Amino acid sequence: MPRHIAIIMDGNGRWARKQGLKRVLGHKRGSRTVREITTECAALGIERLTLFAFSSENWKRPKREIDFLMNLLREFLVEERGEIMENDIRFTAIGHLHRLPESVRQVLDETIAMSAGNGGLVLTLALSYGGRAELADAAKMIAADVAAGRLAPADVDEAAVAARLYDPDLTDPDLLIRTGGEMRVSNYLLWQIAYSEFWVTERFWPEFDRELLHEAIRAFAGRDRRYGALTDET
């Protein structure tokens, strides 16, 4: 069983077009999938679930779509509080959160605070997030610490970088799932997925369900994870 699952939730717009619907309705249907997959992961005993909800590149989308997504996010954060508390889920977020609208940041902070004492699944939303930006921000922090004499250049190692990521407690994902059939990581958790197992499905995110989640987990269970080493001497 993977301890940490990360998901690139792709294909909301394509699913909507396939159904003859507006793109924004695909995002709304995708939010229902978030609820289903989150509660299933909590029931399975998965420790962490990290979802790529809104990338730094998504700010380039039309303003109408961005406004809809921000309103949908705000509604989701409020409406899911009952499910979060009932399932003992601790909610967190990573990314350039300061770029989110004030109304979204307020409910985001409230949901994080109210669930802070929960001990079950840790659900993290990557919002206004980019993997390269995260590494650049970590590099800036290291440079500032070196300049201030708090860190010696010789002590800059992997641990020093990891300690300055958006959430130093975010463990590396064991399994990275991508929906929508694309074979790329899209600037997602570039540091953390160095040894993650990838699993891709052609199904769009609104079509992703418990059965596909279980299929991905079974595929993960069959992988031989060597981390660059050998399992035997043959």
trRosetta pair geometry for C-beta under 8 A, 3 or more apart (Angstrom, degrees):
i j d omega theta_ij theta_ji phi_ij phi_ji
1 44 7.1 -174 -148 157 127 107
1 45 7.0 22 157 84 156 104
1 46 7.2 -137 168 -89 107 69
1 217 6.7 2 -127 -166 62 118
1 221 7.3 7 -60 -84 38 105
2 5 5.4 100 101 -67 134 83
2 46 6.8 15 88 -127 79 101
2 173 7.7 18 178 -179 129 70
2 174 3.7 -172 -146 82 98 128
2 175 4.2 -78 -86 -4 165 115
2 197 7.9 -130 -92 44 127 116
2 217 6.6 -127 10 -126 100 83
2 220 5.4 -36 -44 149 112 160
3 46 7.1 139 -166 -156 27 62
3 47 4.6 -1 -177 24 81 123
3 48 6.8 38 138 23 73 91
3 171 7.0 -32 109 102 118 150
3 174 5.7 105 37 -18 71 133
4 46 7.5 122 -98 -179 24 94
4 47 6.1 -48 -69 72 69 97
4 48 4.0 -1 -118 64 87 113
4 49 7.7 -168 -156 -70 56 31
4 50 7.1 19 -178 -3 99 106
4 171 5.1 -165 -45 87 153 106
4 172 6.9 145 69 96 145 36
4 173 4.7 -125 117 -118 104 50
4 174 5.3 126 55 2 73 83
4 175 7.6 172 94 31 54 70
5 41 6.5 -129 41 -121 133 133
5 46 5.9 -31 4 -160 111 143
5 48 7.2 177 31 95 55 66
5 49 5.4 -5 68 -113 93 71
5 50 7.5 -176 96 28 48 68
5 173 6.4 60 -145 -152 14 104
5 174 7.1 -42 -74 57 53 86
5 175 4.9 -19 -114 72 76 103
5 176 7.9 159 -163 -89 56 28
5 177 6.5 13 -175 -3 103 111
5 216 8.0 89 -138 117 128 130
6 49 7.8 155 -91 -163 36 43
6 50 4.4 -20 -111 69 84 102
6 51 7.7 -175 -157 -74 57 29
6 52 7.5 60 174 -32 94 92
6 173 3.8 -69 -7 -91 111 155
6 175 7.3 177 30 92 65 53
6 176 4.9 -17 72 -110 100 74
6 177 7.3 178 90 26 48 70
6 188 7.3 160 154 148 129 119
6 189 5.9 -51 -161 9 165 160
6 192 7.6 118 -49 108 156 125
6 193 6.9 -100 55 -85 150 109
6 196 7.0 -43 35 -136 119 155
7 37 7.4 12 -23 144 168 156
7 49 7.4 0 1 -171 108 87
7 50 7.4 168 21 86 65 53
7 51 5.3 -12 62 -113 99 70
7 52 6.8 -137 99 15 54 83
7 176 7.6 166 -86 -162 31 52
7 177 4.6 -16 -111 68 80 101
7 178 7.4 160 -161 -84 57 37
7 179 7.4 25 -174 -12 102 97
8 52 4.8 0 -116 35 58 138
8 176 7.3 34 -12 177 97 95
8 177 7.2 -158 29 98 67 54
8 178 4.2 0 56 -113 114 84
8 179 7.1 -157 92 25 71 66
8 185 7.4 -165 -56 -153 147 45
8 186 6.0 118 -141 41 140 129
8 188 5.7 -149 -87 -10 108 170
9 12 7.3 36 141 -40 95 105
9 30 6.3 112 164 -172 124 125
9 33 7.5 153 -143 95 120 126
9 34 7.4 -11 -105 -78 157 92
9 51 5.9 22 -25 -167 122 98
9 52 6.1 -171 17 67 78 77
9 53 6.9 22 36 -97 130 48
9 179 6.3 13 -142 32 41 120
9 205 4.3 67 -172 -117 80 145
9 208 7.9 -115 -131 22 81 148
10 178 6.1 16 14 -173 124 84
10 179 5.1 -177 53 78 74 74
10 180 3.5 -91 108 16 103 144
10 182 6.0 -74 135 23 166 118
10 186 7.8 154 -77 -21 127 159
10 204 7.3 -104 109 -143 60 65
10 205 6.1 150 58 -37 27 109
11 14 4.8 -62 -152 50 69 112
11 15 5.4 77 145 -31 89 98
11 26 7.8 -121 131 177 54 130
11 179 5.3 -99 17 123 126 101
11 180 3.3 -171 -50 -89 111 105
11 181 7.7 84 -77 14 129 81
11 203 7.6 165 87 134 167 42
11 204 3.0 -147 137 -137 132 85
11 205 5.0 158 59 0 93 78
11 206 7.3 -124 107 12 95 79
11 207 7.9 -49 113 21 136 99
12 15 5.9 -58 -151 33 25 112
12 16 6.6 25 153 -19 62 106
12 23 7.3 79 118 -174 89 74
12 26 3.7 135 165 134 72 104
12 27 4.8 68 162 -76 149 53
12 29 7.2 162 -144 63 89 89
12 30 4.3 -51 -101 -39 116 140
12 204 6.9 153 -68 171 26 113
12 205 5.6 -31 -61 55 75 120
12 206 6.1 100 -118 -34 64 102
13 16 5.6 -54 -151 33 33 112
13 17 6.5 31 154 -16 66 104
13 23 4.1 -1 -127 -140 91 103
13 26 5.2 176 -82 63 26 152
13 27 7.6 15 -62 -45 69 85
14 17 5.8 -51 -147 36 34 110
14 18 6.3 39 152 -23 64 106
14 26 7.5 118 44 -142 37 161
14 180 6.6 112 42 -135 139 106
14 204 5.7 -158 81 -103 100 133
15 18 5.6 -56 -152 34 31 116
15 19 6.5 19 153 -10 65 109
15 26 4.8 137 69 -135 94 114
15 29 7.0 -119 112 78 134 135
15 30 7.8 138 46 -63 144 96
15 204 3.8 -175 -63 110 109 157
15 205 7.1 -112 -18 51 142 66
15 206 4.5 168 131 34 167 121
15 207 6.5 -169 -118 -23 131 97
16 19 5.8 -66 -152 43 32 104
16 21 4.3 -95 -165 81 83 97
16 22 6.2 -45 168 94 135 28
16 23 5.1 156 70 -113 149 32
16 24 7.6 104 -120 41 167 30
16 25 5.2 131 -126 71 121 85
16 26 3.1 -100 -37 -46 110 109
16 27 8.0 -21 -44 -9 137 60
16 29 7.5 165 -78 22 88 125
16 206 7.9 101 -52 -6 70 153
17 20 7.5 41 -173 -75 33 23
17 21 7.4 -103 -65 55 22 60
17 23 7.1 6 -47 -82 87 74
17 26 7.8 -20 -9 -51 63 140
18 204 7.6 -174 17 -10 141 150
19 25 8.0 -106 80 102 130 122
19 26 7.9 159 30 -82 120 90
21 25 4.4 -85 157 69 127 138
21 26 6.7 149 91 -48 117 78
22 25 5.1 98 65 -1 78 102
22 26 7.9 -136 103 -6 48 83
23 26 5.6 -51 -165 25 45 115
23 27 7.1 42 145 -16 70 98
23 65 6.6 -19 97 -115 127 121
24 27 5.5 -47 -159 31 44 113
24 28 6.7 46 145 -20 68 101
24 65 6.4 -150 -80 -124 95 73
24 68 4.6 -49 -134 150 127 162
24 69 7.9 -128 -130 -55 87 69
25 28 5.3 -46 -148 34 42 116
25 29 6.4 42 152 -17 67 101
26 29 5.8 -53 -148 38 33 108
26 30 6.2 39 150 -25 64 106
26 204 7.8 -60 -160 155 118 139
26 206 6.0 -113 -159 -32 72 138
27 30 5.4 -52 -148 33 32 118
27 31 6.9 41 152 -28 62 95
27 68 6.9 119 65 123 147 111
27 69 6.0 -92 -171 -99 159 82
27 72 5.9 149 132 47 115 176
28 31 5.9 -45 -159 19 34 113
28 32 7.7 36 145 -16 58 96
28 72 6.3 -129 -91 -123 69 131
29 32 5.8 -47 -166 26 45 113
29 33 7.2 45 141 -18 67 100
29 206 4.1 32 117 -130 114 128
30 33 5.3 -49 -156 31 45 115
30 34 6.8 55 146 -25 68 95
30 205 4.8 33 -127 112 108 119
30 206 5.0 -82 -74 -72 65 80
31 34 5.4 -39 -155 24 41 118
31 35 7.0 44 148 -18 63 98
31 72 6.1 -143 -55 173 145 112
31 76 5.2 -125 -154 -94 127 126
32 35 5.7 -50 -158 32 38 113
32 36 6.5 35 148 -17 68 105
32 206 7.6 50 56 -139 99 80
33 36 5.6 -54 -146 38 37 111
33 37 6.0 27 160 -12 71 109
33 205 5.7 171 76 158 159 79
33 206 5.7 -151 -32 -123 133 36
33 207 8.0 -1 -94 33 140 18
33 208 5.4 79 -163 65 135 91
33 209 7.4 -97 -130 -82 94 54
34 37 6.3 -62 -142 42 24 102
34 38 5.9 24 161 -20 63 114
34 51 6.5 54 -127 -141 104 170
34 76 7.3 24 76 -158 145 138
35 38 6.0 -60 -143 37 23 110
35 39 6.4 15 164 -12 62 110
35 80 6.4 -147 -100 -110 99 114
35 83 6.4 -13 -146 151 98 177
36 39 6.4 -64 -150 39 24 103
36 40 6.3 20 156 -17 62 112
36 209 6.5 -41 132 -136 146 64
36 210 6.6 -106 162 -48 107 86
37 40 5.7 -57 -144 39 31 111
37 41 6.2 34 157 -20 66 105
37 49 7.4 163 131 -161 97 147
37 208 6.7 5 -66 121 131 112
37 209 7.9 -144 -71 -142 86 23
37 210 7.5 -174 -98 -81 58 57
37 213 5.9 162 -130 -76 92 140
38 41 5.9 -55 -148 35 29 109
38 42 6.5 30 153 -19 63 106
38 49 6.1 -178 -117 88 70 158
38 83 7.6 86 98 137 123 127
38 87 7.8 130 135 86 92 161
38 89 7.0 27 168 -113 112 157
38 121 7.3 160 -172 114 76 150
38 123 5.7 20 -139 -106 119 136
39 42 5.5 -51 -149 36 34 115
39 43 6.4 36 152 -20 65 105
39 83 6.4 -77 -77 -172 112 118
39 87 5.9 -137 -123 -84 75 156
40 43 5.6 -53 -148 37 34 112
40 44 6.3 30 154 -17 66 108
40 210 4.9 -176 -109 -111 154 97
40 213 5.9 113 109 77 143 162
41 44 5.7 -57 -144 39 31 109
41 46 4.0 -54 -173 42 90 135
41 49 4.8 83 116 -63 168 136
41 121 5.7 105 115 -125 99 149
41 213 7.5 -115 -65 -171 82 144
42 45 8.0 47 174 -63 29 23
42 46 7.2 -68 -68 48 26 87
42 87 4.4 36 147 173 164 125
42 88 7.3 148 -162 60 123 79
42 89 5.9 -72 -94 -75 134 103
42 120 5.7 44 -147 151 99 132
42 121 4.2 -102 -97 -4 78 137
43 87 7.8 -69 -52 -140 70 116
44 217 7.7 -116 -173 -95 157 166
46 49 6.0 67 117 -56 132 95
46 121 6.0 40 84 -113 80 110
47 121 6.8 169 -173 -120 18 57
47 122 6.7 6 153 18 65 96
47 171 7.7 17 103 37 128 141
48 121 7.0 152 -96 -163 23 69
48 122 4.7 -20 -110 64 78 100
48 123 8.0 168 -157 -79 54 28
48 124 7.0 3 -168 2 99 109
48 170 7.4 135 -162 -148 153 67
48 171 6.2 167 9 45 155 104
48 173 7.7 -123 97 -101 116 70
49 121 6.0 11 4 -179 106 118
49 122 7.4 172 29 85 61 53
49 123 5.3 -12 69 -111 100 68
49 124 7.3 176 90 28 50 69
50 94 8.0 -3 -148 22 115 124
50 123 7.9 160 -86 -163 39 41
50 124 4.4 -12 -113 68 81 107
50 125 7.9 180 -157 -80 58 17
50 126 6.5 57 173 -33 95 102
50 170 7.0 65 -84 -154 143 118
50 173 6.5 -109 38 -77 122 116
50 189 7.2 88 116 -67 144 142
51 123 7.4 -1 2 -170 109 86
51 124 7.2 171 23 88 66 56
51 125 5.6 -24 68 -112 96 62
51 126 6.7 -154 93 17 44 83
52 55 6.6 14 179 -66 105 90
52 126 4.9 -24 -114 59 53 126
52 129 7.0 -124 -137 70 76 127
52 186 7.4 104 168 91 163 123
52 188 5.1 -47 -89 -122 141 131
53 73 7.2 101 157 -108 133 115
53 125 4.6 -2 -4 -164 140 101
53 126 6.0 161 20 64 77 59
53 127 5.5 -18 71 -83 114 75
54 58 5.1 -112 -166 60 73 153
54 69 6.5 128 -100 154 124 135
54 73 7.4 -36 -30 -74 138 143
54 95 7.7 83 79 -170 86 174
54 126 7.5 -163 48 108 53 65
54 127 4.9 30 51 -139 106 62
54 128 5.9 -1 107 -46 106 49
54 129 7.2 109 83 15 60 82
55 58 4.7 120 56 -16 72 99
55 126 7.6 18 -90 124 58 109
55 128 7.7 57 155 -132 17 20
55 129 6.0 -70 -124 68 49 67
55 130 6.2 78 -172 -79 85 75
55 186 6.9 -93 -88 152 154 109
55 187 6.6 95 -154 78 128 115
55 188 7.6 -81 -101 -78 112 88
56 59 6.5 -30 -179 2 45 111
56 95 7.4 -172 -61 -158 87 106
56 96 6.5 69 -101 18 104 123
56 128 5.8 62 -91 -178 65 56
56 129 6.2 -114 -34 88 85 17
56 130 3.6 -47 14 -34 131 115
56 133 5.8 104 -47 -9 163 147
56 187 7.5 -83 38 123 103 142
57 60 5.9 -34 179 12 61 115
57 130 6.9 104 -24 -91 80 116
57 187 7.1 113 -16 44 121 147
58 61 5.5 -17 -174 -8 63 117
58 66 7.3 141 144 -103 89 92
58 69 7.6 -83 158 96 131 172
58 128 7.9 -113 55 -99 105 50
59 66 6.8 55 -133 -112 47 138
59 99 7.2 -56 -86 159 138 140
59 128 7.2 48 -52 -124 113 88
61 65 4.8 -78 144 80 122 127
61 66 5.5 150 80 -54 101 90
62 65 4.8 85 67 9 87 103
62 66 7.0 -159 95 -6 43 88
63 66 5.5 -56 -145 39 35 112
63 67 6.0 37 157 -22 69 105
64 67 5.8 -53 -147 35 28 111
64 68 6.5 29 153 -19 62 106
65 68 5.6 -53 -150 35 33 112
65 69 6.3 33 153 -19 66 106
66 69 5.7 -56 -147 37 32 111
66 70 6.3 30 156 -18 66 106
67 70 5.9 -55 -146 37 30 109
67 71 6.4 28 155 -16 64 107
68 71 5.8 -58 -149 39 30 109
68 72 6.1 31 152 -20 66 109
69 72 5.5 -53 -144 38 31 113
69 73 6.3 35 154 -22 64 104
70 73 5.6 -49 -147 34 31 114
70 74 6.5 33 154 -19 63 103
70 100 7.0 157 -130 -157 108 82
70 101 5.4 74 -176 10 143 124
70 103 7.9 92 154 73 110 102
70 104 5.4 -92 -166 -57 92 139
71 74 5.7 -53 -149 35 32 111
71 75 6.4 30 153 -16 65 106
72 75 5.8 -56 -148 39 31 110
72 76 6.1 34 153 -23 65 108
73 76 5.6 -54 -145 35 30 113
73 77 6.4 30 158 -21 64 105
73 100 8.0 -100 102 -145 150 124
73 104 5.7 30 98 -135 118 120
73 127 7.5 97 -147 -122 150 129
74 77 6.0 -54 -149 33 29 110
74 78 6.7 19 156 -10 62 108
74 103 5.9 0 -111 127 147 99
74 104 5.0 -105 -74 -100 96 72
74 107 5.4 106 -148 38 76 147
75 78 6.0 -65 -153 41 31 105
75 79 5.7 18 160 -12 71 117
76 79 6.0 -61 -133 45 25 103
76 80 5.7 11 172 -10 65 119
77 80 6.6 -58 -130 41 18 102
77 81 7.4 44 157 -54 51 89
77 104 7.7 119 9 -155 147 69
77 107 4.6 124 100 132 132 113
77 108 6.0 -80 -131 -83 161 54
77 110 7.9 107 147 67 118 95
77 111 4.9 -116 -174 -32 99 151
78 81 6.3 -35 -168 -15 33 113
78 107 5.6 -59 -58 -155 89 138
78 111 7.8 -119 -76 -68 39 116
79 82 7.8 -49 168 19 44 99
80 83 5.0 -54 -162 44 70 113
80 84 5.6 77 137 -30 85 100
80 111 7.9 40 78 -137 93 138
81 84 5.4 -53 -144 35 33 116
81 85 6.3 24 161 -13 67 106
81 111 6.1 -127 -94 -117 95 94
81 114 6.7 14 -149 90 114 148
81 115 7.9 -142 -141 -53 75 108
82 85 6.2 -61 -147 40 27 102
82 86 5.9 24 157 -18 65 113
83 86 5.7 -56 -137 40 28 111
83 87 6.0 5 168 0 65 115
83 89 7.5 8 125 19 73 135
84 87 6.6 -73 -145 48 18 94
84 89 4.5 -97 -151 65 66 111
84 91 5.7 -24 -145 -40 140 121
84 111 7.0 83 37 -166 173 101
84 114 8.0 89 102 98 130 106
84 115 5.3 -63 152 -92 123 136
84 118 7.4 -125 159 -34 83 167
84 123 7.4 -107 -121 33 100 138
85 88 7.6 31 -175 -75 32 34
85 89 7.7 -79 -52 40 20 79
85 114 7.2 -54 -75 140 112 108
85 115 6.7 -129 -79 -98 69 87
85 118 7.2 -140 -122 -80 50 130
87 120 6.2 -122 143 86 70 158
87 121 7.0 -16 137 31 110 114
88 118 4.8 165 -173 -163 56 103
88 119 5.9 -33 173 55 116 63
88 120 3.5 100 105 -11 100 123
88 121 7.5 109 94 22 76 70
89 115 6.3 -26 98 -159 66 136
89 118 5.8 14 75 131 20 155
89 120 5.5 -57 -79 80 43 110
89 121 5.0 -23 -116 71 84 92
89 122 7.5 149 -167 -100 69 20
89 123 5.3 17 179 -5 121 115
90 115 5.1 158 -131 141 45 102
90 116 6.6 62 -142 -127 102 24
90 117 7.9 -171 -100 62 103 19
90 118 4.4 -171 -66 72 74 100
90 119 7.3 54 -37 -72 116 16
90 120 7.0 166 -9 60 80 59
90 121 7.3 -166 29 96 70 44
90 122 4.9 -24 71 -109 102 70
90 123 7.1 170 81 24 46 70
91 111 5.2 -40 87 140 150 100
91 112 5.7 -117 96 -96 90 53
91 115 4.5 74 17 61 91 152
91 122 8.0 168 -84 -160 18 55
91 123 5.3 -21 -109 70 66 100
91 124 7.9 147 -165 -87 47 39
91 125 7.8 7 -168 -4 91 99
92 112 6.1 73 -108 -125 48 104
92 122 6.4 2 10 -177 115 98
92 123 7.3 161 29 86 66 49
92 124 4.7 -22 77 -104 94 83
92 125 7.8 -174 95 24 47 65
92 167 6.5 88 147 -109 141 148
93 97 6.1 98 115 -91 122 127
93 108 6.0 -29 1 -170 155 119
93 112 6.8 -89 7 -74 96 123
93 124 6.5 158 -95 -160 27 68
93 125 4.8 -19 -112 64 87 87
93 126 7.6 158 -161 -90 66 20
93 127 5.4 -12 -168 15 117 118
94 97 7.9 -117 -176 -45 15 106
94 124 6.0 22 -4 179 102 118
94 125 7.7 -179 27 88 64 45
94 126 5.5 -25 69 -110 93 68
94 127 7.4 143 71 28 40 69
94 129 5.9 61 106 -104 83 129
94 134 7.7 25 160 -103 117 128
94 166 4.0 108 -153 114 104 141
94 167 5.1 -92 -85 -14 120 112
94 170 7.0 -14 -55 -53 148 152
95 126 5.5 114 -53 -171 116 60
95 127 4.5 -157 45 72 147 52
95 128 4.4 133 149 73 125 68
95 129 3.4 -91 -98 -71 109 80
95 130 7.7 88 -135 3 89 54
95 166 6.7 31 -35 -132 26 163
96 99 4.8 40 121 -2 106 116
96 128 4.3 -93 64 129 82 116
96 129 7.2 174 10 -83 70 41
96 130 7.9 3 -9 16 110 90
96 133 6.8 -48 -41 141 114 149
97 100 5.6 -32 -170 7 57 117
97 105 6.4 114 160 -114 96 99
97 108 6.9 -162 -158 121 122 157
97 127 6.2 61 -100 86 76 113
97 128 6.4 163 -82 50 31 124
98 105 7.7 37 -117 -99 34 142
99 128 4.6 163 61 -147 121 157
100 104 4.4 -103 164 87 115 125
100 105 5.0 144 89 -58 111 86
100 108 6.9 53 101 -12 161 151
100 127 6.4 12 -67 145 128 127
100 128 6.1 -133 -52 -19 83 135
101 104 4.7 89 62 8 83 104
101 105 7.0 -154 94 -7 40 88
102 105 5.7 -56 -144 37 32 111
102 106 6.3 38 157 -27 65 104
103 106 5.9 -49 -151 27 29 115
103 107 7.1 15 158 -5 61 103
104 107 6.4 -63 -152 42 32 98
104 108 5.9 37 151 -25 67 113
105 108 5.3 -56 -142 38 30 118
105 109 6.2 31 160 -19 66 105
106 109 6.1 -57 -151 35 26 106
106 110 6.4 24 152 -17 62 109
107 110 5.3 -52 -144 38 37 116
107 111 6.2 37 157 -20 68 104
108 111 6.1 -58 -149 36 26 106
108 112 6.4 26 153 -17 62 108
108 127 7.8 -102 -121 40 145 166
109 112 5.7 -54 -147 37 32 113
109 113 6.2 30 156 -19 66 109
110 113 5.8 -58 -147 37 28 110
110 114 6.2 22 160 -17 66 110
111 114 6.0 -54 -139 37 29 106
111 115 6.3 7 166 0 63 115
112 115 6.6 -80 -150 48 22 95
112 116 6.5 49 153 -65 62 92
113 116 5.7 -27 -153 -20 31 119
115 118 4.9 -32 -173 4 76 125
124 167 6.9 -113 -130 20 145 167
124 170 6.5 18 -51 -112 173 116
126 129 3.7 -72 175 25 94 162
126 188 7.0 120 93 -141 170 91
126 189 7.6 -108 -82 -49 151 91
129 133 7.6 -163 -170 60 42 121
129 134 7.2 14 -163 -50 84 115
129 166 7.8 -75 -124 -14 105 167
129 188 7.6 61 116 -122 115 68
130 133 4.0 77 73 9 105 111
130 134 6.7 -170 90 -14 54 82
130 187 5.0 -23 -153 151 78 128
131 134 5.6 -51 -150 31 34 114
131 135 6.7 28 155 -13 65 104
131 185 7.8 4 -7 130 156 113
131 187 4.7 -164 25 177 97 60
131 188 5.7 -105 -42 -41 119 1
131 189 5.8 -80 -98 6 115 11
131 190 3.4 116 161 -9 138 100
131 191 7.0 180 -163 -3 100 72
132 135 5.8 -56 -151 39 34 108
132 136 6.2 35 151 -19 67 107
132 187 5.9 -56 -5 -144 93 107
132 190 6.7 51 -60 1 55 153
133 136 5.5 -54 -143 39 33 113
133 137 6.1 35 156 -21 66 105
134 137 5.8 -53 -148 35 28 111
134 138 6.5 30 152 -19 62 105
134 165 5.9 31 172 -147 112 83
134 166 5.6 -71 -130 -23 109 105
134 190 7.5 167 58 35 114 97
134 191 7.0 -114 106 4 121 119
135 138 5.5 -51 -148 35 34 113
135 139 6.4 37 151 -21 65 103
135 161 7.6 3 -137 -166 78 117
135 190 6.5 -53 -33 73 127 123
135 191 6.1 151 -81 -49 102 114
136 139 5.6 -52 -150 34 33 114
136 140 6.6 37 150 -22 64 101
137 140 5.6 -48 -151 31 35 114
137 141 6.7 35 151 -18 64 103
137 164 7.6 -161 117 146 77 98
137 166 7.5 53 82 -67 143 80
138 141 5.7 -54 -153 35 34 112
138 142 6.5 35 150 -19 66 104
138 161 5.4 67 151 -157 139 71
138 164 4.1 126 -141 103 83 106
138 165 5.6 -15 -79 -78 129 53
139 142 5.6 -52 -148 36 34 112
139 143 6.3 36 153 -21 66 105
139 161 7.9 2 -71 -121 63 94
140 143 5.7 -53 -147 36 31 112
140 144 6.4 31 154 -19 65 106
141 144 5.7 -53 -148 36 31 111
141 145 6.3 29 154 -17 65 107
141 164 4.4 -174 79 -158 141 135
142 145 5.8 -57 -147 38 31 109
142 146 6.3 30 155 -18 66 106
142 151 6.6 -88 -154 87 67 156
142 156 5.8 77 -168 -121 132 116
142 160 6.2 81 -111 146 116 114
142 161 7.1 -26 -57 -91 138 62
142 164 6.2 -142 -50 13 83 167
143 146 5.8 -55 -147 37 29 110
143 147 6.2 29 155 -19 64 109
144 147 5.7 -55 -145 38 30 111
144 148 6.2 19 158 -11 64 112
145 148 5.9 -61 -142 44 29 105
145 150 4.3 -83 -162 73 82 110
145 151 3.9 44 129 7 113 119
146 149 7.8 43 179 -68 29 22
146 150 7.6 -83 -61 55 21 70
146 151 5.1 -61 -74 79 61 93
146 152 7.4 75 -125 -147 83 10
146 153 5.8 61 -137 -72 130 71
146 156 7.3 -19 -71 -58 124 121
151 155 5.7 -129 -170 76 81 118
151 156 6.8 82 152 -68 121 80
151 160 6.8 108 -155 -142 140 132
152 155 4.6 86 63 3 86 107
152 156 8.0 -133 97 -22 52 75
153 156 5.9 -35 -163 0 44 115
155 160 6.4 120 133 -66 77 139
156 160 5.0 -109 -138 71 48 156
156 161 7.6 68 -174 -47 80 82
157 160 5.3 106 47 6 55 102
157 161 7.5 -111 108 -1 34 90
158 161 5.7 -55 -152 36 36 110
158 162 6.1 34 154 -19 69 109
159 162 5.7 -54 -142 39 32 111
159 163 6.2 35 158 -24 65 107
160 163 5.9 -54 -148 32 27 112
160 164 6.9 8 157 -5 59 112
161 164 6.2 -80 -159 43 31 99
161 165 7.2 49 148 -46 67 91
161 191 7.0 -156 137 -136 120 143
162 165 5.9 -31 -156 -6 39 115
162 168 6.3 96 143 -139 71 82
162 191 7.2 178 -96 155 72 136
163 168 5.1 24 -141 -123 41 134
164 168 7.3 41 -30 -78 16 108
165 168 5.8 136 53 -83 84 56
165 170 7.0 -96 108 45 129 114
165 191 6.4 -136 -95 65 135 151
165 192 7.8 107 -162 -54 166 103
166 170 7.5 21 78 1 83 139
167 170 4.0 80 95 -26 110 110
170 192 6.6 -49 121 -103 109 148
171 192 7.9 109 128 -153 31 115
172 192 4.8 -175 -120 -169 66 76
172 193 7.1 161 -163 -83 88 29
172 194 7.0 -55 -142 36 135 86
172 195 6.7 42 152 52 144 91
172 196 6.8 -146 164 -63 92 90
173 176 5.4 92 111 -67 142 79
173 189 6.7 56 -1 136 121 161
173 192 6.1 77 3 137 83 109
173 193 5.8 -8 49 -98 111 79
173 196 4.6 23 90 -109 94 129
174 196 6.5 128 159 -130 11 74
174 197 6.6 0 155 20 62 99
174 220 6.9 78 132 -167 103 136
175 196 6.5 149 -106 -169 8 94
175 197 5.3 -27 -108 67 64 96
175 199 6.4 -3 -169 6 101 117
175 216 6.6 119 171 152 138 107
175 217 7.3 -74 -61 -101 176 57
175 220 4.7 -46 -92 -97 128 143
176 185 7.4 -7 161 -121 154 97
176 188 7.9 139 -150 104 127 122
176 189 7.7 -160 -105 67 124 132
176 193 5.4 32 -57 -133 144 126
176 196 4.4 68 -19 140 108 138
176 197 7.0 177 24 81 74 42
176 198 5.2 -27 72 -105 102 62
176 199 7.2 162 84 25 51 69
177 199 5.2 -25 -106 73 70 97
177 200 7.6 155 -161 -88 51 36
177 201 7.5 1 -169 3 95 102
177 213 7.9 -34 -94 -117 168 65
177 216 5.3 1 -99 -149 121 158
178 182 6.4 -93 153 68 132 78
178 183 7.9 147 82 -104 148 32
178 185 7.9 -123 -68 -108 139 45
178 198 7.2 -8 5 -163 108 95
178 199 7.6 168 24 86 66 49
178 200 4.8 -15 66 -111 98 82
178 201 7.6 -180 90 28 53 63
179 200 7.9 169 -88 -156 18 60
179 201 5.6 -20 -119 66 62 97
179 203 5.9 -60 -150 91 99 70
179 204 5.9 83 152 -164 115 23
179 205 4.5 140 78 -71 152 64
179 207 7.7 161 -162 58 130 85
179 208 5.2 -86 -93 -56 141 128
180 201 8.0 67 11 85 30 67
180 202 7.5 -17 170 -162 12 33
180 203 7.7 -53 -57 96 34 34
180 204 5.4 51 -88 -114 75 61
180 205 6.7 -17 -43 -28 100 79
181 200 6.5 91 -128 163 30 110
181 201 7.1 -66 -69 115 61 35
181 202 4.2 34 -76 -119 112 61
182 186 7.5 58 112 -47 137 116
182 200 7.5 -133 69 -148 39 128
183 200 6.3 -32 -96 -85 69 171
185 188 5.3 -134 165 44 81 90
185 189 7.7 -106 178 58 117 75
185 190 7.1 119 122 -94 138 70
185 193 6.6 -178 -140 77 139 155
187 190 6.7 -37 -154 -49 44 112
188 193 7.3 48 104 -15 81 143
189 192 4.2 -58 -179 52 103 111
189 193 4.8 94 108 -25 105 103
189 196 8.0 55 109 -20 128 150
190 193 6.9 -59 -129 36 18 98
191 194 6.9 -27 176 -36 37 104
192 196 7.5 45 126 -40 73 122
193 196 4.0 -51 -152 12 76 130
195 225 7.3 86 165 -162 107 107
195 227 5.6 10 -139 -111 147 80
197 220 5.4 137 86 -124 147 85
197 223 5.1 178 -121 27 145 176
197 225 6.8 -86 -56 -87 114 109
199 216 4.5 135 116 -141 156 95
199 219 5.5 124 -113 85 129 139
199 220 6.8 -74 -42 -58 136 87
201 208 7.1 128 71 -101 143 96
201 212 6.0 11 -85 -163 170 127
201 216 7.5 -82 -37 -71 118 108
203 207 4.3 -122 -176 94 105 121
203 208 5.8 139 113 -73 119 66
203 212 6.3 -101 51 -105 151 157
204 207 5.0 84 59 12 72 106
204 208 7.5 -116 104 -26 38 85
205 208 5.4 -37 -149 4 41 119
207 212 7.9 78 123 -21 78 154
208 212 5.2 -107 -149 73 68 143
208 213 7.2 84 170 -51 96 83
209 212 5.5 97 52 14 60 99
209 213 7.1 -109 112 -5 35 94
210 213 5.4 -55 -149 36 34 116
210 214 6.3 33 155 -18 68 104
211 214 5.8 -53 -150 36 31 110
211 215 6.4 36 149 -22 63 104
212 215 5.3 -48 -147 33 37 117
212 216 6.5 40 153 -20 65 100
213 216 5.8 -54 -153 34 31 111
213 217 6.5 28 151 -16 64 106
214 217 5.6 -54 -147 38 35 112
214 218 6.3 38 153 -21 67 103
215 218 5.8 -52 -148 35 31 111
215 219 6.5 32 152 -19 63 104
216 219 5.7 -53 -150 35 32 112
216 220 6.5 36 150 -21 64 104
217 220 5.5 -49 -149 33 35 115
217 221 6.5 39 151 -24 65 102
218 221 5.6 -51 -150 31 34 114
218 222 6.8 28 153 -16 63 105
219 222 6.0 -62 -156 36 33 108
219 223 7.1 45 147 -37 63 98
220 223 5.8 -46 -159 10 39 116
224 231 6.4 -71 -176 -38 119 146
226 229 5.2 -145 171 64 87 62
226 230 6.5 11 -157 -99 131 20
226 231 5.9 -98 -104 -44 103 86
230 233 6.8 99 115 -88 139 37
